[in-house]
Each structure stands twice: as structure tokens, then as C-alpha cells.
Amino acid sequence: MSPKVKGDIEKLIGYSIDFAETLLLGSGEYYPFGSKISSSGELTPLSYFDEEEFPESQKIINGLTSVFEDALNKKEVRAYCIAYDVRVKNEKYDAATDALLLSIKHEDVEGRLTYYYPYELGNNKKLEFLEPWGEHEN
């Protein structure tokens, strides 16, 4: 992976974790949100607003994906990330746990990169991120 690609991915991950943490500590939840890296390397956050007061998360994810894919195809952005909450189980986590899922696409990487950041949000609004992992989908 080139230094440019690695830097872009690190920027997207850093922003997404920080923003999710702010939202979780403030309200205990969040709607899906996105961020993009322009062709010049600038990171910009992006939200998707629907007509509904409380839209389904999948509608927001679909809307963000559509906007970002269009921009990627037009070479207006070189990378993007969509962040949303999921429940995960794997060999480390027998019981389902909350996780921040980061779905990242970059023009110089084939397929999609998916990172999972499990977390625990205590009653006293203490947030602890657990050991993350990533997957590459071609």
C-alpha cells in the first residue's frame, strides 16, 4: 500500500473514530455519517439528510454510498468512508457487541476495506474501544 493510500485511510479512520466518540459520549448513539478525501487530499465530513425525521440507517447508508460513488467515478474524490453502528460476533466476542463499522473505498485499492471497532459504552458515559480488526472485500 502506497504512503498516499495509507495516509488517506488513516485520516478517514481517525476522523470517523473521533466523531463517533463525540456522538456516543454526547447522546449515546449516532446515525450513519461519512467523510471523503478530495482529489487534492482534503478531508471533508458529509451527512445525508432524508425527508424523514427519523430515517432508517440503511436509507442513509444507501444515500451516502450513492453520493460518494458518483463523486469517485467523476474523480472528484479519491477516497471515502461511511461509518455506522453494527452488532458483531466473532471468535473474540462470543456475545454480540456494539461496533463502529468503517466502510472505506479508495481509488487506488481494489474493492472495499471494512474496519470494525468494537466498543463498550458504560452507564457513566465512559467509552472504551476494544481490539479492532479489518477485512478486504474484492
C-alpha positions in Angstrom: 0.0 0.0 0.0 1.4 3.4 -1.0 2.1 6.1 1.6 -0.6 8.2 0.0 -3.2 5.5 0.3 -2.2 4.6 3.8 -2.3 8.3 4.8 -5.8 8.7 3.3 -7.1 5.7 5.1 -5.6 6.8 8.4 -7.2 10.2 8.0 -10.6 8.7 7.3 -10.3 6.3 10.3 -9.1 9.0 12.7 -11.9 11.4 11.8 -14.5 8.7 12.0 -13.5 7.4 15.4 -13.2 10.9 16.9 -16.6 11.9 15.5 -18.3 8.7 16.6 -16.8 9.1 20.1 -18.1 12.6 20.3 -21.6 11.5 19.4 -21.6 8.4 21.6 -20.4 10.4 24.6 -22.9 13.2 23.9 -26.1 11.2 23.1 -25.2 7.5 23.4 -26.0 6.9 19.7 -25.4 8.2 16.2 -26.8 8.0 12.7 -24.5 6.8 9.8 -22.1 9.5 8.6 -19.4 9.9 6.0 -16.2 11.6 5.2 -14.3 12.0 1.9 -10.8 12.8 0.7 -10.9 15.2 -2.2 -8.6 14.7 -5.2 -6.3 17.3 -3.6 -6.2 15.4 -0.3 -8.6 17.5 1.8 -10.8 15.6 4.3 -14.4 16.8 4.4 -17.2 15.3 6.5 -20.6 14.6 4.9 -24.0 13.8 6.3 -27.0 12.6 4.4 -30.4 14.1 5.2 -33.6 12.4 4.2 -37.1 13.9 4.3 -38.0 11.8 7.4 -37.4 13.0 10.9 -36.0 9.6 12.0 -34.8 7.8 8.8 -33.7 4.2 8.8 -30.0 3.8 8.9 -29.9 1.8 5.7 -31.5 4.7 3.8 -28.7 7.0 5.0 -26.0 4.4 4.1 -27.5 4.0 0.6 -27.7 7.7 0.1 -24.1 8.3 1.2 -22.9 5.4 -0.9 -24.7 6.8 -4.0 -23.3 10.3 -3.5 -19.7 9.0 -2.8 -19.7 6.5 -5.7 -20.8 9.3 -8.1 -18.0 11.6 -6.8 -15.5 8.7 -7.0 -16.5 7.9 -10.6 -16.2 11.6 -11.6 -12.7 11.7 -9.9 -13.9 14.4 -7.5 -12.8 12.3 -4.5 -10.1 9.7 -4.2 -11.4 8.0 -1.1 -14.4 7.9 1.1 -15.6 6.3 4.4 -19.1 5.5 5.6 -19.3 4.9 9.4 -22.2 3.3 11.2 -23.1 1.2 14.2 -23.4 -2.6 14.0 -23.6 -5.6 16.4 -20.7 -8.1 15.8 -19.7 -11.6 16.9 -16.5 -13.4 16.1 -14.0 -15.7 17.8 -13.0 -13.0 20.2 -16.5 -11.8 21.0 -18.9 -14.7 21.8 -21.8 -12.4 22.6 -22.8 -9.7 20.2 -21.2 -6.4 20.9 -21.6 -2.9 19.5 -19.1 -1.8 17.0 -18.3 1.2 14.8 -18.1 -0.2 11.2 -15.9 1.9 8.8 -16.5 1.0 5.1 -13.7 2.6 3.0 -13.2 2.8 -0.7 -10.1 4.3 -2.3 -9.4 4.8 -6.0 -6.0 3.0 -5.7 -7.3 0.0 -3.8 -9.3 -2.8 -5.5 -12.6 -3.5 -3.6 -13.7 -2.2 -0.2 -11.9 -2.1 3.1 -14.0 -2.7 6.2 -12.8 -2.0 9.7 -14.6 -3.0 12.9 -14.0 -1.0 16.1 -16.0 -2.8 18.9 -16.8 -0.6 21.9 -18.4 -0.6 25.3 -20.4 2.4 26.5 -20.8 2.3 30.2 -23.7 3.8 32.2 -21.4 6.7 33.3 -20.8 7.6 29.7 -17.4 6.0 29.7 -16.5 4.8 26.2 -13.9 2.1 25.7 -12.9 0.9 22.2 -11.8 -2.8 22.2 -9.4 -4.5 19.8 -10.3 -3.6 16.2 -9.9 -5.7 13.0 -10.2 -5.2 9.3 -11.3 -7.1 6.2 -10.6 -6.5 2.5 -13.5 -7.3 0.1 -12.6 -7.6 -3.5 
